[in-house]
Amino acid sequence: MQISYVYILQCADDSLYTGVTSDLTKRMYQHDSGFYTSCYTFKRRPLKLVFYAEFTNISMAIDTEKQIKKWSRAKKLALIKGDFVLLSNLSKKKF
């Protein structure tokens, strides 16, 4: 069974980057070393891993990454802090 990860990095400019990988240690090394010069994080180093979640299904990991990327900064910060009450409140639609 292949484990996949959805992760959030806090960049030096305080922006948040969300990604998905099957090898978190290797991917963090690539981010930290600037392995991909065209990557969003290249010019925003140093980076800090502030959240990750494990998945046994890569499709679920990819779907979760896409979902988180659409979230507001406030909602991402609530997830990072584990503030599930605030996360729930930020998820409610306003009519």
C-alpha positions as CSV (number, residue, x, y, z in Angstrom):
1,M,0.0,0.0,0.0
2,Q,1.5,3.3,-1.1
3,I,1.1,6.2,1.3
4,S,0.6,9.7,-0.1
5,Y,0.7,13.0,1.6
6,V,-1.0,16.4,1.3
7,Y,1.2,19.0,2.9
8,I,1.2,22.8,3.5
9,L,4.4,24.8,3.6
10,Q,4.8,28.3,5.1
11,C,7.1,30.3,2.9
12,A,9.6,33.0,3.9
13,D,7.1,35.6,2.6
14,D,4.4,34.1,4.8
15,S,2.5,32.7,1.9
16,L,1.2,29.1,2.1
17,Y,1.9,26.4,-0.5
18,T,-0.1,23.2,-0.7
19,G,1.2,20.1,-2.4
20,V,0.8,16.4,-2.7
21,T,3.5,13.7,-2.8
22,S,4.2,10.0,-2.2
23,D,7.6,10.8,-0.6
24,L,7.4,13.7,1.8
25,T,11.0,13.6,2.9
26,K,12.3,13.6,-0.7
27,R,9.8,16.4,-1.7
28,M,10.8,18.6,1.3
29,Y,14.5,18.2,0.3
30,Q,13.5,19.2,-3.3
31,H,11.7,22.3,-2.0
32,D,14.5,23.2,0.5
33,S,17.3,22.8,-2.0
34,G,15.5,24.6,-4.9
35,F,15.6,21.5,-7.0
36,Y,12.9,22.9,-9.3
37,T,13.7,26.4,-10.2
38,S,10.3,27.1,-11.7
39,C,8.5,25.9,-8.5
40,Y,6.4,28.5,-6.6
41,T,8.6,27.9,-3.5
42,F,12.0,28.4,-5.2
43,K,12.2,32.2,-4.5
44,R,10.3,31.9,-1.2
45,R,12.8,29.9,0.8
46,P,13.3,29.0,3.6
47,L,10.2,26.9,4.0
48,K,8.6,25.4,7.0
49,L,6.4,22.3,6.9
50,V,3.3,23.3,8.9
51,F,0.8,20.6,8.1
52,Y,0.6,17.2,6.5
53,A,-1.9,14.4,6.2
54,E,-1.4,10.8,5.1
55,F,-3.6,9.0,2.6
56,T,-3.7,5.4,1.5
57,N,-5.4,6.4,-1.8
58,I,-3.6,8.8,-4.1
59,S,-6.9,9.9,-5.7
60,M,-8.2,11.0,-2.3
61,A,-4.9,12.9,-1.7
62,I,-5.1,14.7,-5.0
63,D,-8.7,15.6,-4.4
64,T,-7.9,16.9,-1.0
65,E,-5.0,19.0,-2.3
66,K,-7.2,20.5,-4.9
67,Q,-9.9,21.3,-2.3
68,I,-7.4,22.9,0.1
69,K,-5.9,25.0,-2.7
70,K,-9.3,26.7,-3.1
71,W,-9.6,27.5,0.6
72,S,-9.1,31.0,2.0
73,R,-5.9,31.7,4.0
74,A,-8.0,31.8,7.2
75,K,-9.4,28.3,6.6
76,K,-5.9,26.9,5.8
77,L,-4.6,28.5,9.1
78,A,-7.5,26.9,11.0
79,L,-6.5,23.5,9.5
80,I,-2.9,24.0,10.4
81,K,-3.7,25.0,14.0
82,G,-6.2,22.1,14.3
83,D,-9.0,24.5,15.2
84,F,-11.8,22.4,13.8
85,V,-14.5,24.6,15.3
86,L,-13.2,27.6,13.3
87,L,-12.6,25.4,10.3
88,S,-16.2,24.3,10.4
89,N,-17.5,27.8,10.8
90,L,-15.4,29.0,7.9
91,S,-16.9,26.2,5.8
92,K,-20.5,27.4,6.3
93,K,-22.0,29.2,3.3
94,K,-23.3,32.7,3.9
95,F,-26.7,33.3,2.2
